[in-house]
Amino acid sequence: MRTNRVTRIIIVLLLVLANVSCDQVSKKIVRTKLNESDVIEMLSNHLTLMRVENSGAFLSFGDSLSHSVKNILLSVLPIIALVFALFYVLKKESINISSLIAICFIIGGGIGNIFDRIAYGSVTDFLYLHFGVLHTGVFNMADLSITTGAIIIILQSTFKKMSQQPVHEVK
């Protein structure tokens, strides 16, 4: 994506801010409107809203770690990674638009969850999906942003590799 530097910075910051804002607004609504015992089933019980305070990472990984280890693994290291990712998207001018969007989604989602850890001591999760054999853990909008960004990068990488493979003629 070739744009002038100021436009690029504005685009990156707006994408990150949009992701952080969606995450934080949704979590604020959940914190103020749902008790931890509330369960709201929607879409024929395929979508469930419930409030879960997760002091660990994905699927409560690391929940039983000591406070100092948890702080390093779930706050300090992710902050360092997010700063590097933000620096990368701001400096690398040749990055394509889908990669830029994907990385901004990941950064925004990461900031949203880290903010929760620092401000509240846990991350507020509230979405659960159940479609046949597909069951998710309880997640939030930040997790959705991170996952969306990762899927975009994986798909882009897969399609790029497929397009670069030589075509073999069948005789």
C-alpha positions as CSV (number, residue, x, y, z in Angstrom):
1,M,0.0,0.0,0.0
2,R,1.7,3.2,-1.2
3,T,0.4,6.3,0.5
4,N,2.0,9.3,2.0
5,R,3.3,8.9,5.5
6,V,0.7,11.0,7.3
7,T,-2.2,9.3,5.5
8,R,-0.7,5.9,6.4
9,I,-0.3,6.8,10.1
10,I,-4.0,8.1,10.1
11,I,-5.2,4.8,8.5
12,V,-3.3,2.6,10.9
13,L,-4.4,4.6,14.0
14,L,-8.0,4.6,12.9
15,L,-8.1,0.9,12.2
16,V,-6.5,0.1,15.6
17,L,-8.7,2.6,17.4
18,A,-11.8,1.2,15.8
19,N,-10.9,-2.3,17.0
20,V,-10.1,-1.1,20.5
21,S,-13.2,0.9,20.7
22,C,-15.6,-1.9,19.6
23,D,-13.9,-4.2,22.1
24,Q,-14.0,-1.7,25.0
25,V,-17.6,-0.5,24.3
26,S,-18.9,-4.1,24.1
27,K,-17.1,-5.0,27.3
28,K,-18.4,-2.0,29.2
29,I,-21.9,-2.9,28.2
30,V,-21.4,-6.4,29.4
31,R,-19.8,-5.3,32.7
32,T,-22.7,-2.9,33.4
33,K,-25.7,-5.0,32.1
34,L,-24.8,-8.6,32.9
35,N,-24.1,-10.3,36.2
36,E,-21.7,-13.3,36.2
37,S,-24.6,-15.6,36.6
38,D,-26.7,-14.2,33.7
39,V,-27.0,-16.3,30.5
40,I,-28.8,-15.0,27.4
41,E,-29.4,-17.4,24.6
42,M,-29.9,-16.0,21.1
43,L,-30.2,-17.3,17.5
44,S,-31.9,-20.6,18.5
45,N,-29.3,-21.1,21.2
46,H,-26.4,-20.9,18.8
47,L,-25.1,-17.7,20.3
48,T,-24.9,-17.3,24.1
49,L,-24.1,-14.1,26.0
50,M,-22.6,-14.6,29.4
51,R,-20.1,-12.6,31.5
52,V,-16.9,-14.4,32.3
53,E,-13.8,-12.7,33.9
54,N,-10.8,-14.5,32.6
55,S,-7.5,-13.9,34.5
56,G,-5.6,-16.2,32.1
57,A,-5.2,-16.1,28.4
58,F,-7.0,-18.1,25.6
59,L,-9.3,-20.7,27.2
60,S,-7.9,-19.6,30.7
61,F,-4.4,-20.8,29.8
62,G,-2.0,-19.5,32.5
63,D,-4.8,-18.8,35.0
64,S,-2.9,-20.7,37.7
65,L,0.5,-19.0,37.2
66,S,1.9,-16.7,39.8
67,H,1.0,-13.0,39.6
68,S,4.5,-12.0,38.5
69,V,4.8,-14.7,35.8
70,K,1.3,-14.0,34.6
71,N,2.1,-10.3,34.4
72,I,5.2,-10.9,32.3
73,L,3.6,-13.5,30.0
74,L,0.2,-11.9,29.5
75,S,1.0,-8.2,29.7
76,V,4.7,-7.2,29.3
77,L,5.6,-9.6,26.4
78,P,2.4,-8.8,24.5
79,I,3.0,-5.1,24.9
80,I,6.5,-5.5,23.5
81,A,5.1,-7.5,20.6
82,L,2.3,-5.0,19.9
83,V,4.8,-2.1,19.9
84,F,7.0,-3.9,17.3
85,A,3.9,-4.8,15.2
86,L,2.8,-1.1,15.3
87,F,6.3,0.0,14.3
88,Y,6.3,-2.5,11.5
89,V,3.0,-1.4,9.9
90,L,4.0,2.3,10.2
91,K,7.5,1.8,8.7
92,K,7.0,-0.8,6.0
93,E,5.5,1.2,3.2
94,S,5.3,-1.7,0.8
95,I,2.8,-3.7,2.9
96,N,-0.4,-4.5,1.0
97,I,-3.8,-3.4,2.2
98,S,-5.0,-6.8,3.4
99,S,-1.9,-7.3,5.5
100,L,-2.2,-3.8,6.9
101,I,-5.8,-4.4,7.9
102,A,-5.0,-7.8,9.4
103,I,-2.1,-6.5,11.5
104,C,-4.1,-3.5,12.7
105,F,-6.9,-5.9,13.8
106,I,-4.4,-8.0,15.7
107,I,-2.8,-4.9,17.3
108,G,-6.3,-3.5,18.2
109,G,-7.5,-6.7,19.7
110,G,-4.3,-7.1,21.7
111,I,-4.5,-3.6,23.1
112,G,-8.1,-4.2,24.1
113,N,-7.3,-7.4,26.1
114,I,-4.1,-5.9,27.6
115,F,-6.0,-2.8,28.7
116,D,-8.5,-5.1,30.5
117,R,-5.7,-7.0,32.3
118,I,-4.1,-3.8,33.5
119,A,-7.3,-1.9,34.4
120,Y,-9.4,-4.8,35.8
121,G,-7.0,-7.6,36.5
122,S,-8.8,-9.9,34.1
123,V,-10.3,-9.9,30.6
124,T,-14.1,-9.8,30.2
125,D,-15.3,-12.5,27.8
126,F,-18.9,-12.8,26.9
127,L,-19.6,-14.6,23.6
128,Y,-20.1,-18.3,23.1
129,L,-21.0,-20.0,19.8
130,H,-22.5,-23.5,19.4
131,F,-23.3,-24.8,16.0
132,G,-23.6,-28.6,15.9
133,V,-20.1,-30.0,16.7
134,L,-18.6,-26.5,16.7
135,H,-18.3,-25.1,20.2
136,T,-16.1,-22.1,21.0
137,G,-14.7,-21.1,24.3
138,V,-16.1,-17.9,25.7
139,F,-14.5,-14.9,23.9
140,N,-14.8,-11.2,23.3
141,M,-14.5,-8.7,20.5
142,A,-10.8,-8.3,20.9
143,D,-10.4,-12.1,20.4
144,L,-12.6,-11.8,17.3
145,S,-10.3,-9.0,16.0
146,I,-7.2,-11.0,16.7
147,T,-8.6,-14.1,15.0
148,T,-9.9,-12.2,12.0
149,G,-6.5,-10.7,11.5
150,A,-4.8,-14.1,11.8
151,I,-7.2,-15.6,9.3
152,I,-6.6,-12.8,6.8
153,I,-2.9,-13.4,7.0
154,I,-3.2,-17.2,6.7
155,L,-5.6,-16.9,3.7
156,Q,-3.4,-14.3,2.0
157,S,-0.3,-16.4,2.6
158,T,-2.0,-19.5,1.3
159,F,-3.3,-17.9,-1.9
160,K,0.1,-16.2,-2.5
161,K,1.8,-19.6,-2.3
162,M,-0.8,-21.2,-4.5
163,S,-0.4,-18.5,-7.2
164,Q,3.4,-18.9,-7.2
165,Q,3.4,-22.6,-7.7
166,P,4.5,-23.6,-11.3
167,V,1.8,-25.0,-13.5
168,H,2.7,-28.5,-14.7
169,E,1.3,-29.7,-17.9
170,V,-0.3,-33.1,-18.1
171,K,0.6,-35.1,-21.1
